[in-house]
């Protein structure tokens, strides 16, 4: 059973950086798509960045050029490097796995396609 645990969140001033990590206790097959999502109070959960089995990535327009997603299959870990943070980035950040029988080539950010979720880590950016 795959279980995910995020870490690395915190409070920073605008312009600062944070690096989020997500560890899978049950192992994460290299064929899965992995993603970072976020949810701000009163808003729907939205996709931030996705990385597929081939290492191809997709990031939301709102974070393009500032956030970078990466994965370490040997360690079953997922990362999100966040630079030039803005107050609008304040949210709970979740990592998620899209478990598939075959190699996942999609870079879709649809939350409904991801079937294992972590508990989240809070990111707060002050102006």
C-alpha positions as a Markdown table, in Angstrom:
| # | Residue | x | y | z |
|---|---|---|---|---|
| 1 | Unk | 0.0 | 0.0 | 0.0 |
| 2 | Unk | 1.4 | 3.3 | -1.1 |
| 3 | Unk | 1.4 | 6.1 | 1.6 |
| 4 | Unk | 2.8 | 9.5 | 1.0 |
| 5 | Unk | 4.2 | 12.0 | 3.5 |
| 6 | Unk | 5.1 | 15.6 | 2.5 |
| 7 | Unk | 7.6 | 17.8 | 4.3 |
| 8 | Unk | 9.4 | 21.1 | 3.8 |
| 9 | Unk | 6.5 | 23.6 | 4.1 |
| 10 | Unk | 6.8 | 26.7 | 6.2 |
| 11 | Unk | 6.4 | 30.4 | 6.4 |
| 12 | Unk | 8.6 | 32.6 | 4.2 |
| 13 | Unk | 8.6 | 36.2 | 2.9 |
| 14 | Unk | 7.8 | 37.0 | -0.7 |
| 15 | Unk | 10.8 | 36.3 | -2.9 |
| 16 | Unk | 11.9 | 33.5 | -0.7 |
| 17 | Unk | 12.4 | 29.8 | -1.5 |
| 18 | Unk | 11.2 | 26.5 | -0.2 |
| 19 | Unk | 11.8 | 22.9 | -1.2 |
| 20 | Unk | 9.0 | 20.4 | -0.6 |
| 21 | Unk | 9.7 | 16.7 | -0.4 |
| 22 | Unk | 7.3 | 13.7 | -0.6 |
| 23 | Unk | 8.4 | 10.3 | 0.5 |
| 24 | Unk | 6.5 | 7.1 | -0.4 |
| 25 | Unk | 6.5 | 4.5 | 2.4 |
| 26 | Unk | 5.2 | 1.8 | 0.1 |
| 27 | Unk | 7.5 | 2.6 | -2.7 |
| 28 | Unk | 6.5 | 4.4 | -5.8 |
| 29 | Unk | 6.9 | 2.5 | -9.1 |
| 30 | Unk | 8.9 | 4.4 | -11.7 |
| 31 | Unk | 6.0 | 3.9 | -14.1 |
| 32 | Unk | 3.7 | 6.1 | -12.1 |
| 33 | Unk | 2.9 | 9.8 | -12.8 |
| 34 | Unk | 3.6 | 12.0 | -9.7 |
| 35 | Unk | 2.3 | 15.4 | -9.0 |
| 36 | Unk | 2.1 | 18.4 | -6.7 |
| 37 | Unk | -1.2 | 20.0 | -6.0 |
| 38 | Unk | -2.3 | 22.9 | -3.8 |
| 39 | Unk | -5.4 | 24.2 | -2.2 |
| 40 | Unk | -5.9 | 27.6 | -0.7 |
| 41 | Unk | -8.8 | 28.4 | 1.7 |
| 42 | Unk | -12.1 | 28.7 | -0.1 |
| 43 | Unk | -10.6 | 27.5 | -3.4 |
| 44 | Unk | -10.6 | 24.2 | -5.3 |
| 45 | Unk | -7.5 | 22.0 | -5.3 |
| 46 | Unk | -5.4 | 22.7 | -8.4 |
| 47 | Unk | -2.5 | 21.1 | -10.1 |
| 48 | Unk | 0.9 | 22.8 | -9.7 |
| 49 | Unk | 3.4 | 20.4 | -11.4 |
| 50 | Unk | 3.4 | 16.9 | -12.8 |
| 51 | Unk | 6.2 | 14.6 | -13.7 |
| 52 | Unk | 5.5 | 11.4 | -15.7 |
| 53 | Unk | 7.3 | 8.1 | -15.9 |
| 54 | Unk | 9.6 | 9.4 | -18.7 |
| 55 | Unk | 10.6 | 12.4 | -16.6 |
| 56 | Unk | 8.6 | 14.9 | -18.7 |
| 57 | Unk | 7.1 | 17.7 | -16.7 |
| 58 | Unk | 4.2 | 20.1 | -16.8 |
| 59 | Unk | 3.8 | 23.1 | -14.5 |
| 60 | Unk | 0.9 | 25.5 | -14.1 |
| 61 | Unk | 1.2 | 28.8 | -15.8 |
| 62 | Unk | 1.0 | 30.6 | -12.5 |
| 63 | Unk | 4.3 | 29.0 | -11.3 |
| 64 | Unk | 6.1 | 28.5 | -14.6 |
| 65 | Unk | 9.7 | 29.7 | -14.3 |
| 66 | Unk | 9.6 | 29.7 | -10.5 |
| 67 | Unk | 8.7 | 26.1 | -9.5 |
| 68 | Unk | 10.6 | 22.9 | -10.6 |
| 69 | Unk | 9.4 | 19.3 | -10.0 |
| 70 | Unk | 11.7 | 16.4 | -9.9 |
| 71 | Unk | 11.7 | 12.8 | -8.7 |
| 72 | Unk | 14.2 | 10.2 | -7.4 |
| 73 | Unk | 12.9 | 6.8 | -8.3 |
| 74 | Unk | 15.6 | 5.0 | -6.3 |
| 75 | Unk | 14.5 | 6.8 | -3.2 |
| 76 | Unk | 10.8 | 6.9 | -4.0 |
| 77 | Unk | 10.8 | 10.6 | -3.5 |
| 78 | Unk | 9.3 | 13.6 | -5.2 |
| 79 | Unk | 10.4 | 17.2 | -4.9 |
| 80 | Unk | 9.1 | 20.6 | -5.6 |
| 81 | Unk | 11.6 | 23.5 | -5.6 |
| 82 | Unk | 9.8 | 26.7 | -5.2 |
| 83 | Unk | 11.6 | 30.0 | -5.9 |
| 84 | Unk | 10.5 | 33.6 | -6.0 |
| 85 | Unk | 7.5 | 32.8 | -3.8 |
| 86 | Unk | 4.5 | 35.1 | -3.9 |
| 87 | Unk | 1.7 | 35.6 | -1.4 |
| 88 | Unk | -0.6 | 34.0 | -3.9 |
| 89 | Unk | 1.3 | 30.7 | -3.5 |
| 90 | Unk | 0.0 | 30.4 | 0.0 |
| 91 | Unk | -1.8 | 27.1 | 0.3 |
| 92 | Unk | -1.7 | 23.5 | 1.5 |
| 93 | Unk | 0.5 | 21.6 | -0.8 |
| 94 | Unk | -0.2 | 17.9 | -1.5 |
| 95 | Unk | 1.8 | 15.3 | -3.4 |
| 96 | Unk | -0.1 | 12.6 | -5.3 |
| 97 | Unk | 0.4 | 9.4 | -7.2 |
| 98 | Unk | -1.4 | 8.3 | -10.3 |
| 99 | Unk | -1.1 | 4.5 | -10.1 |
| 100 | Unk | -1.3 | 2.8 | -13.4 |
| 101 | Unk | -0.7 | -0.7 | -14.8 |
| 102 | Unk | 1.4 | 0.7 | -17.6 |
| 103 | Unk | 3.9 | 3.4 | -17.8 |
| 104 | Unk | 2.2 | 6.7 | -17.3 |
| 105 | Unk | 3.0 | 9.2 | -20.1 |
| 106 | Unk | 0.4 | 11.8 | -19.3 |
| 107 | Unk | 1.1 | 15.2 | -17.8 |
| 108 | Unk | -2.5 | 15.8 | -17.0 |
| 109 | Unk | -3.2 | 17.9 | -13.9 |
| 110 | Unk | -6.7 | 16.6 | -13.4 |
| 111 | Unk | -7.0 | 15.8 | -9.7 |
| 112 | Unk | -9.5 | 13.0 | -10.3 |
| 113 | Unk | -6.8 | 11.0 | -12.1 |
| 114 | Unk | -4.6 | 10.8 | -9.0 |
| 115 | Unk | -5.6 | 8.1 | -6.6 |
| 116 | Unk | -3.1 | 8.3 | -3.7 |
| 117 | Unk | -2.7 | 11.5 | -1.7 |
| 118 | Unk | -0.6 | 12.7 | 1.1 |
| 119 | Unk | -1.8 | 14.7 | 4.1 |
| 120 | Unk | -0.3 | 18.0 | 2.9 |
| 121 | Unk | 2.2 | 20.5 | 4.0 |
| 122 | Unk | 1.4 | 24.2 | 4.6 |
| 123 | Unk | 3.1 | 26.9 | 2.7 |
| 124 | Unk | 2.6 | 30.5 | 3.8 |
| 125 | Unk | 4.1 | 33.5 | 2.0 |
| 126 | Unk | 3.9 | 36.9 | 3.5 |
| 127 | Unk | 4.3 | 40.2 | 1.7 |
